[in-house]
Amino acid sequence: MHPLFLPSSSSSALFLLLLLLLTLQTLTSISLSQPEALPSLEKCGNFSISFPFHLSSSSPVPFRLTCANSSTLFLHINHQNYRVIEFFTDGLLVDFPSSPCRQFNDLRSFPFSTNQFFSISFENVISLYDCEDSSLCKAGCESNVLFGCDGREEDETSGGDIGCCYPLSDHSAWRPGDDFSVFGKYGCRGFSSWVVPRGTNRGKRGVKLEWAIPRNSSEGICDPEARTVNATAIQGSARCVCRDGFAGDGFVHGNGCLRCERFIFHNRGTALTAIGSHDYNNVHACNEKEE
């Protein structure tokens, strides 16, 4: 019998087999094309907490946070509690641990000792009060827009004078590992602090702490699609960063790194809160591709 004229049972079996293969291929294609949802994150008020930070008491201590009244986050370092104001990709902005916001704080009002996980960031700009030696005051530093406790620009609040302005990135009077009491040798009596993110001139009141993980423990914790970048103020420590075309926190035990097209986006480019509170540069790159 000519192969074109198979018995009806054989034809039916062949047809069903082809139909099954086509269905499987279609389902696989649909599955691969679907955006990949990220694991849900711990939350505290408006904060979505991204790896390596966490609330669980069973997790490692250095990055453990406390959520008070289901709304306020605190970081605990060396027996001090620092209220978290904002997360960044490389750090977090915290408030002074003692008194409410005031124009100038005592040089010892922010007790902090650098360790292998945290350090005061170079991105902080400080205003020093009543210094006997003005040689550390830097011209041009005042061009930054710095806001006071009431939300108004600091020069409006203080009558046009923000004191002696010094960016920690200058390196001349402050070194990694120092705290703010180092300015006492210049005869300064108090200070205020803002973080001025790179590429901007608008300060956010508080103290930015850089975070990182010791290099000797960072091997194997980065996603295969991530690279390690050295910390700027913490010697011997680094962070995981997703390479171009990928987004996430970069860590194997966090969200890792997923291709841009695998993320779920709302409103043409706004990433899910599952990405976390961090302002990922590579997420912005993904957003640009979506638009």
C-alpha positions as CSV (number, residue, x, y, z in Angstrom):
1,M,0.0,0.0,0.0
2,H,1.2,3.5,-0.9
3,P,2.3,5.3,2.3
4,L,-0.1,8.2,1.5
5,F,-2.9,5.7,2.0
6,L,-2.4,4.7,5.6
7,P,-5.1,2.9,7.5
8,S,-7.4,5.4,9.2
9,S,-6.2,4.3,12.7
10,S,-2.6,5.0,11.8
11,S,-3.6,8.4,10.3
12,S,-5.5,9.3,13.4
13,A,-2.5,8.3,15.6
14,L,-0.1,10.3,13.5
15,F,-2.4,13.3,13.5
16,L,-2.8,13.2,17.3
17,L,1.0,12.9,17.7
18,L,1.6,16.0,15.5
19,L,-1.1,17.9,17.4
20,L,0.4,17.0,20.7
21,L,3.9,18.1,19.6
22,L,2.5,21.4,18.3
23,T,0.6,22.1,21.5
24,L,3.7,21.4,23.6
25,Q,5.8,23.7,21.4
26,T,3.2,26.5,21.7
27,L,3.0,26.2,25.5
28,T,6.7,26.3,25.8
29,S,6.9,29.4,23.6
30,I,4.2,31.1,25.7
31,S,6.0,30.1,29.0
32,L,9.3,31.5,27.8
33,S,7.8,34.7,26.6
34,Q,6.0,35.5,29.9
35,P,7.8,38.0,32.2
36,E,9.3,36.4,35.2
37,A,7.8,37.5,38.5
38,L,10.3,38.3,41.3
39,P,10.1,36.8,44.8
40,S,8.1,39.0,47.2
41,L,10.1,41.1,49.6
42,E,9.7,41.9,53.3
43,K,8.0,45.2,53.8
44,C,7.9,47.9,56.5
45,G,5.5,50.8,55.8
46,N,6.5,52.2,52.4
47,F,9.8,50.3,52.3
48,S,10.4,47.2,50.3
49,I,13.5,45.6,51.8
50,S,15.9,44.2,49.3
51,F,18.8,41.8,49.9
52,P,21.1,41.8,51.8
53,F,18.9,43.7,54.2
54,H,16.2,41.8,56.1
55,L,13.9,41.7,59.1
56,S,14.2,38.0,60.0
57,S,15.9,37.3,63.3
58,S,17.3,34.1,62.0
59,S,19.3,35.8,59.3
60,P,22.9,37.3,59.6
61,V,23.2,40.2,62.0
62,P,25.1,42.9,60.0
63,F,22.2,43.7,57.7
64,R,19.3,43.0,60.0
65,L,16.7,45.8,60.4
66,T,13.9,46.4,62.9
67,C,10.4,47.5,61.8
68,A,8.8,49.7,64.5
69,N,5.0,50.2,64.5
70,S,4.9,48.5,61.0
71,S,6.2,51.8,59.5
72,T,9.6,52.9,60.7
73,L,12.9,51.0,59.9
74,F,15.9,51.0,62.1
75,L,19.5,49.8,61.5
76,H,21.5,48.6,64.6
77,I,25.2,49.2,64.6
78,N,27.5,49.1,67.7
79,H,24.6,49.5,70.1
80,Q,23.2,52.5,68.2
81,N,19.8,52.7,66.4
82,Y,19.7,54.6,63.2
83,R,16.4,55.4,61.6
84,V,16.4,54.6,57.9
85,I,15.3,57.4,55.6
86,E,16.0,56.0,52.1
87,F,17.8,53.1,50.3
88,F,20.3,53.6,47.6
89,T,22.0,50.9,45.4
90,D,25.2,51.3,47.4
91,G,24.0,52.5,50.8
92,L,21.2,53.9,52.9
93,L,20.4,57.3,54.3
94,V,19.9,57.4,58.1
95,D,19.0,60.0,60.7
96,F,20.9,61.0,63.7
97,P,20.3,58.5,66.5
98,S,19.6,60.9,69.3
99,S,17.7,64.2,69.0
100,P,15.1,65.3,66.5
101,C,16.2,67.3,63.5
102,R,18.1,70.4,64.4
103,Q,20.2,72.9,62.4
104,F,23.5,71.9,64.0
105,N,24.4,68.8,65.9
106,D,27.3,68.1,68.3
107,L,30.3,66.5,66.6
108,R,29.8,63.5,68.8
109,S,26.1,63.2,68.1
110,F,26.6,60.6,65.4
111,P,28.8,57.9,67.0
112,F,29.9,55.5,64.3
113,S,32.7,53.1,63.8
114,T,33.5,51.8,60.3
115,N,33.4,48.0,60.0
116,Q,33.7,45.6,57.1
117,F,30.1,46.1,56.2
118,F,29.4,49.8,56.7
119,S,31.2,53.1,56.5
120,I,30.2,56.8,56.3
121,S,29.9,57.6,52.6
122,F,32.0,60.0,50.5
123,E,28.8,61.5,49.1
124,N,28.0,63.3,52.3
125,V,28.3,67.1,52.4
126,I,28.5,68.7,55.8
127,S,28.0,72.2,57.1
128,L,30.4,72.9,60.1
129,Y,29.5,75.5,62.8
130,D,31.8,78.0,64.5
131,C,35.1,76.6,63.2
132,E,38.3,78.3,64.5
133,D,40.2,77.1,61.4
134,S,38.4,77.9,58.2
135,S,41.0,76.3,55.9
136,L,38.8,73.2,55.4
137,C,35.9,75.3,54.1
138,K,35.5,74.6,50.4
139,A,34.4,77.2,47.9
140,G,31.7,76.1,45.5
141,C,30.3,73.6,48.0
142,E,27.5,76.1,48.8
143,S,26.2,75.7,45.3
144,N,24.4,72.5,46.4
145,V,20.7,73.0,47.3
146,L,20.5,71.8,51.0
147,F,17.2,71.6,52.8
148,G,16.6,72.2,56.5
149,C,14.4,70.4,58.9
150,D,11.3,72.3,57.8
151,G,11.8,71.4,54.1
152,R,13.0,74.9,53.1
153,E,16.4,75.5,51.7
154,E,19.0,75.7,54.4
155,D,20.3,79.2,53.4
156,E,16.7,80.5,53.8
157,T,16.3,78.9,57.2
158,S,19.6,80.1,58.5
159,G,19.5,83.6,57.1
160,G,21.6,82.9,54.0
161,D,24.5,81.2,55.8
162,I,25.0,77.4,55.9
163,G,28.3,77.7,57.8
164,C,31.6,76.2,56.6
165,C,30.7,73.8,53.8
166,Y,32.9,70.7,53.4
167,P,32.3,67.7,51.0
168,L,33.7,64.4,52.4
169,S,34.8,63.6,48.8
170,D,37.5,66.2,49.2
171,H,39.6,63.8,51.3
172,S,41.8,66.5,52.8
173,A,40.3,66.6,56.4
174,W,38.3,63.4,56.5
175,R,39.5,59.8,55.7
176,P,37.5,56.6,55.4
177,G,37.1,55.2,58.9
178,D,36.9,58.6,60.5
179,D,33.7,59.8,62.3
180,F,32.6,63.4,62.5
181,S,34.5,64.2,65.7
182,V,37.7,64.5,63.6
183,F,36.5,68.1,62.8
184,G,37.0,69.0,66.4
185,K,40.7,69.6,65.7
186,Y,39.7,72.5,63.5
187,G,37.9,74.1,66.5
188,C,34.4,73.3,65.0
189,R,31.5,73.0,67.5
190,G,28.8,71.4,65.5
191,F,27.7,70.2,62.1
192,S,24.8,69.2,59.8
193,S,24.9,66.6,57.1
194,W,23.3,65.9,53.7
195,V,23.9,63.4,51.0
196,V,24.2,64.8,47.5
197,P,23.8,61.9,45.0
198,R,26.2,61.8,42.1
199,G,25.1,63.9,39.1
200,T,22.9,66.2,41.2
201,N,23.2,69.3,43.4
202,R,20.2,68.6,45.7
203,G,21.0,67.4,49.1
204,K,18.9,65.1,51.3
205,R,19.3,65.7,55.0
206,G,20.8,62.8,57.0
207,V,24.0,60.7,56.8
208,K,24.5,58.2,54.0
209,L,26.2,55.0,55.0
210,E,27.8,52.9,52.3
211,W,27.3,49.1,52.6
212,A,29.3,46.2,51.2
213,I,30.3,42.6,51.8
214,P,33.8,41.5,52.6
215,R,35.5,40.2,49.4
216,N,36.7,37.0,51.2
217,S,33.0,36.1,51.6
218,S,31.6,37.5,48.4
219,E,32.8,34.7,46.1
220,G,29.9,32.6,45.1
221,I,27.2,35.0,46.3
222,C,26.9,37.0,43.1
223,D,24.6,35.9,40.3
224,P,26.4,34.5,37.2
225,E,25.2,37.6,35.3
226,A,26.6,40.0,37.9
227,R,30.0,41.5,38.5
228,T,31.6,42.7,41.7
229,V,32.4,46.3,42.3
230,N,34.7,47.6,45.1
231,A,33.3,49.7,47.9
232,T,34.7,53.2,47.9
233,A,34.9,53.8,51.7
234,I,35.1,50.2,53.0
235,Q,38.5,48.6,52.3
236,G,38.4,45.0,51.1
237,S,34.6,44.9,50.6
238,A,32.5,44.8,47.5
239,R,28.9,44.6,46.1
240,C,27.3,42.6,43.3
241,V,26.0,44.6,40.3
242,C,24.1,43.1,37.3
243,R,25.7,43.6,34.0
244,D,24.1,45.6,31.1
245,G,20.9,44.1,29.9
246,F,20.0,42.6,33.2
247,A,18.3,44.0,36.3
248,G,18.0,42.9,39.9
249,D,20.0,43.1,43.1
250,G,22.8,40.9,41.7
251,F,22.9,38.4,44.6
252,V,22.2,34.6,44.3
253,H,20.1,34.7,47.5
254,G,18.3,37.9,46.5
255,N,16.6,38.6,43.2
256,G,19.7,37.8,41.2
257,C,19.9,39.2,37.6
258,L,17.1,38.7,35.1
259,R,17.1,39.9,31.5
260,C,15.2,43.2,31.1
261,E,12.5,41.6,29.1
262,R,11.8,39.0,31.8
263,F,10.8,41.7,34.4
264,I,7.1,42.6,34.9
265,F,6.6,46.3,34.2
266,H,3.6,48.5,34.8
267,N,2.7,51.7,33.0
268,R,5.5,51.3,30.3
269,G,8.6,51.0,32.5
270,T,7.9,51.3,36.2
271,A,9.3,48.2,37.8
272,L,7.4,46.1,40.3
273,T,7.9,46.9,44.0
274,A,9.4,43.4,44.1
275,I,12.6,45.0,42.8
276,G,12.8,46.8,46.1
277,S,13.5,50.3,47.4
278,H,16.8,50.5,45.6
279,D,17.1,52.9,42.6
280,Y,18.8,50.4,40.3
281,N,20.7,52.0,37.4
282,N,20.3,48.9,35.3
283,V,16.5,49.0,35.9
284,H,16.5,52.5,34.4
285,A,18.4,51.1,31.4
286,C,15.6,48.5,31.1
287,N,13.0,51.2,31.3
288,E,14.6,53.1,28.5
289,K,14.4,50.0,26.3
290,E,10.7,49.5,27.1
291,E,9.8,53.1,26.0
